[in-house]
């Protein structure tokens, strides 16, 4: 019997998926709101390529962080799909 036909497998799959999404959303919030707004004064004391680090995070670092989170999510979801036998061949 395939995992796709078992409700318990689908439930476990979605629980792990939601857990992963909540963790990534927390990281996303920290990068965008924390580094770009809340901790900008502390980060501005550090220079990165000639720019204050807080400014860099608000302008470009957040984008790189988001792209990294997307790539990580794709990688982890492929692992999760294979673990619960929901992957496409």
N, C-alpha and C positions, 0 to 999 in steps of 0.2 A: 504494500500500500504506500503510495507516495505521501510525502509530508504535506503536500498541498491539500490532501483530503482529510487531514486530521486537524480538528479545531485547536487542540492543545499546542500543536506545532505553530500554527498561525498566531496564537496568543503569545507564545514565547518569543516568536520573531518580532512582533510589534512591541512587546515590552522592551526588548533590547534596542530596537530602532528608536523608540521614544527616549530611552535613557541616553543613547548616543546623541540624539538631537538636543536634549536639554543641556548636556555637557558642552556641546559645540556652541549653543546659544549663549551660555554663560561666558565662554571664552570670547565670543564675538562681542558681547556687551562690554567685557573688560577692555578689549582692544579699542573699540570705538568710543565708548563713553568714558572709561577709566583713563586710558592713555591719552586720548584726544581732548578731554575736558577736565576730569577730576584731578589728575596728577600732572597736569601740564606744567605747572610751576616747578615741580621737582624735576621733571624730565627736561625742561628748558635749561637746566644747569649743565646738562651734558650736550656736547656738540657732536653732530653726526654729518659727515661730509660738508662741514661748514655751516650747517643749520642747527638750530636748537632741536633737540630730540622730540620735545612735545609738539612743535610745529610739524616736524617730519611725520610723526604718527598721525596727526590730524589730516595731513595732506596726502601722503603716499603710503605710509606704513600700514594704515588700516586696509588699504586696497590689497597690499601684498598679504596681509593677515587673512583677509577674506578669501583670497584665491587659495591660500594654503589650507584653510578650513574646508573649502569645497573639494579640493583634491583629496584631503584626508577622509572626508565623508564618503566619497566615491570608493576609495580603497577599502574602508571598513564595511561599507554596505555590500561590496562584492564578496568579502569574507563572510559576512552574515548570511547572504543569500546561499552561499555554498554550505555553510554550517547547517542551515535549516532546510536544505534541498529545495530552495526556491529559485535557483539560478537557471538561466537560459543557456542551452548548449549552442 
